[in-house]
Amino acid sequence: MYTRTSFKDRRLALAGFGAEGQSAADFLLRMGARLEISDSKPESEFPTEVVARIRELGAVFHFGQLGPFTGFDGIIRSPGISPHVPELVTAAKKGIPFTSATKIFFDLCPAPIVGVTGTKGKGTTASLIYQMLKGAGRDAYLCGNIGTPALDFLDRLNEGSIVVYELSSFQLLEMERSPHIAVVLMVTSEHLDFHKTAEEYVGAKANLVRFQGPGDYAIVNMDYPASRAMAAMTKAEVFAVSRKKRPANGTYVENGFVTLIQKGQSRQILPIDAVPLAGAHNLENVCAAAMTAALLGVPSAITAAAIQYFKALPHRLEFIRETAGVKYYDDSISTTPESAIAALRSFGVPKILILGGSSKGADWREFAAELTADHSLKAIIGIGQEWPKIKAALAATGREVQAIEGLQNMSAVVAAAAELAAPGNIVILSPACASFGMFRNYQDRGEQFSAAVRAL
């Protein structure tokens, strides 16, 4: 377990200099570490003032490469760097210990932590919980892929604070502590470009509950087998989330209401018609957030108000605009077949789907079967290196779906979608793939889509 003196005069390597890596570098240098930072990207891709400030604090940089990792007391792995890259595999064989900013934060944080994970919905759910806590006047902090890097606000925390931490499998992989409240959403397969196997991915997610104790809580979506299995891995008290059936303890959807039941007493939180977020999967996220808020003592009226006035996060089935009777939605965060399926199931009206991107090792057969069964799917605009594989999987089902392909930029893609769409239709960017190739990242992809839609 780390203390604030654990890093003084230690020779440490930081692998990756993204947002969390920059935060970790600042913290470790302030704690007296002798730090070397490496990133495979060139120096020109990072803010000049950030690099200059960290360099002034004493860090040594190695841009355009990972490593070399020789003679270090430890390596801090940033979330975007897979432990399976050759440089880190070699370092592990040398016996150099690995850690992460998340692991350091969990050891040093004086406040209870609410950890949220899942294949889809963790950012939305974490943000909902945070809004509920702020509405109740609590000293709450939001971090993860959204909000501020956790180590940036560590010094402001006390025992009365509450941290809501959105946690990806990248961050959970090496964890040996679990949060006080673990929220497990829909877990399917994801990031097979990062993890060796689906089992490793699910195993990393399970670290959210694996180290909990009897005084902790686990809120688990019971509608998905991989999530449900995690309920058996924790010593915490378990509360169920379900859209399909009433649990003994937990939150669920019944008779058109989000309903909470605890110790035999049930109460309605709000009607589902008052939930502004599109998609049945978002009802699951709302249920999980409402259960968390209840365990933290947030009054139901404040919970309901936070849900009613919540706006979809950027690139998460975000409504962009309606023009010529056609609605446009940005779901660029959708980088897996399962998350794209959830988006498609959110709408029963005729839809045009923008699909494809770079590979994450997905198996497209189940996804193709889902598309085949969706008779409201009017057309597909296929993009990126994965599109031929998706197209082949679709062809194997025997159903013909109108497809436009070969478009080289988002403006052309949106123009083609607008030409295909009729009043009452929707256009969804839900690519089911990573973004690299045509775009820098999923944010860039979503921003280009939104700009093109607003230009129509």
ABEGO torsion letter per residue (X at the ends): XBBAAAABGBBBBBBEABAAAAAAAAAAAAAGBBBBBBBABBAAABBAAAAAAAAAAGBBBBBGBBOBBBGBABBBBBAABBAABAAAAAAAAAGBBBBBAAAAAAAABABBBBBBBEABGAAAAAAAAAAAAAAAGBBBBBBEABEBBAAAAAAABBAABBBBBBBBAAAAAABABBBABBBBBBBBBBGAAABABAAAAAAAAAAAAAABBAABBBBBBAABAAAAAAAAABABBBBBBBAABBBABEBBBBGGBBBBBBGGBBBBABBAAABABBEAAAAAAAAAAAAAAAAAGBBAAAAAAAAAABBBBBGBGBBABBBGGBBBBBAAABABAAAAAAAAAABABBBBBBBEEBBAGBBAAAAAAAAAABAABABBBBBEAAAAAAAAAAAAAGBBBBBBBGBABAAAAAAAAAAABBBGBBBBBBAGBBABGABABAAAAAAAAAAAAAAX
